Amino acid sequence: MREYISYEEFKKLDLRVCKVLKAERIQGRSKLLKLTVDLGDGTRIIVVGGAEYYQPEYFEGKLMVIVANLQPKEIAGIESQGMLLAAVDDGKPIWLTIDGEAPPGAPIM
């Protein structure tokens, strides 16, 4: 059974558009990538999984959806400052991207 959250709880999530500026492999980590993203008011570093499915070039220039107010967490020695959203198909992330033009930092409603 699903656990429901209230609208008030949902409003706490800060979902925003980000633009991936740079993506690179993390030495010694075959499943992780380090992304530099533009969030409109500055850049952030995000560590994402799925490097066994995607080359770094896949991400560069894409507009994606980020949880911008997630508490930073150290992953593979790198402080990850948010989380990109993805659907999952048999363990493979299918990254949520923006169709059309939206400025980095635009809120997701």
C-alpha positions in Angstrom: 0.0 0.0 0.0 1.2 3.5 -0.8 1.9 6.0 1.9 0.4 9.4 1.0 1.9 12.7 1.8 0.0 16.0 2.3 0.2 18.8 -0.2 2.0 20.8 2.5 4.7 18.1 2.6 5.0 18.1 -1.2 5.4 21.9 -1.2 8.6 21.5 0.8 10.3 19.9 -2.3 12.1 22.5 -4.4 12.0 21.0 -7.9 13.7 23.1 -10.5 15.1 23.0 -14.0 18.9 22.7 -14.3 21.1 22.7 -17.4 24.0 20.2 -17.4 27.2 22.1 -18.2 29.7 19.3 -17.8 29.7 15.6 -17.1 32.7 13.5 -16.3 33.5 10.0 -15.0 34.7 9.6 -11.4 38.0 7.8 -11.2 37.6 4.3 -9.7 33.8 4.5 -9.8 32.3 2.7 -12.8 28.7 3.5 -12.0 29.0 7.2 -11.0 29.3 10.4 -12.9 30.0 14.0 -11.6 27.8 16.6 -13.2 28.2 20.4 -13.1 24.8 22.0 -13.4 23.5 25.5 -13.9 20.6 26.3 -11.5 20.1 29.9 -12.7 21.7 31.5 -9.6 24.9 29.6 -9.8 26.4 26.1 -10.4 26.3 23.0 -8.4 27.9 19.6 -8.4 25.6 16.5 -8.6 26.8 12.9 -8.4 24.5 10.6 -10.3 24.4 6.8 -11.0 23.9 5.2 -14.3 27.4 5.6 -15.8 27.3 1.9 -16.9 24.4 2.9 -19.2 25.2 6.5 -20.2 28.3 8.2 -21.6 29.1 11.6 -20.0 28.3 13.3 -23.3 24.6 12.2 -23.0 24.1 14.7 -20.2 25.9 17.8 -21.5 23.5 20.6 -22.6 20.4 18.8 -21.4 17.7 20.5 -19.3 16.8 18.2 -16.5 14.8 18.1 -13.2 16.6 18.6 -9.9 15.6 18.4 -6.3 17.3 21.6 -5.3 16.8 21.6 -1.6 18.0 18.1 -0.8 20.6 18.1 2.0 24.1 17.8 0.5 25.7 14.3 0.8 29.2 13.1 0.2 29.3 10.4 -2.5 32.6 9.0 -3.7 34.5 11.8 -1.9 32.4 14.5 -3.7 29.8 16.7 -2.1 26.6 16.1 -4.1 24.3 19.2 -3.9 21.0 17.9 -5.2 19.4 15.0 -7.0 18.4 14.5 -10.6 15.0 12.8 -11.1 14.7 9.6 -13.1 12.3 6.8 -13.8 13.8 3.4 -13.4 13.3 0.5 -15.9 14.8 -2.8 -14.8 17.5 -0.9 -12.8 18.4 1.5 -15.6 17.7 5.2 -14.9 15.6 7.0 -17.5 16.4 10.6 -16.8 13.6 13.2 -16.7 14.4 15.9 -19.2 12.6 19.1 -20.2 10.9 19.2 -23.6 11.2 22.8 -24.9 13.0 25.7 -23.5 12.9 26.6 -19.8 15.5 28.7 -18.1 17.8 27.1 -15.5 16.3 27.6 -12.1 12.7 27.7 -13.3 10.4 26.0 -10.7 8.7 22.7 -11.5 5.0 22.9 -10.5 
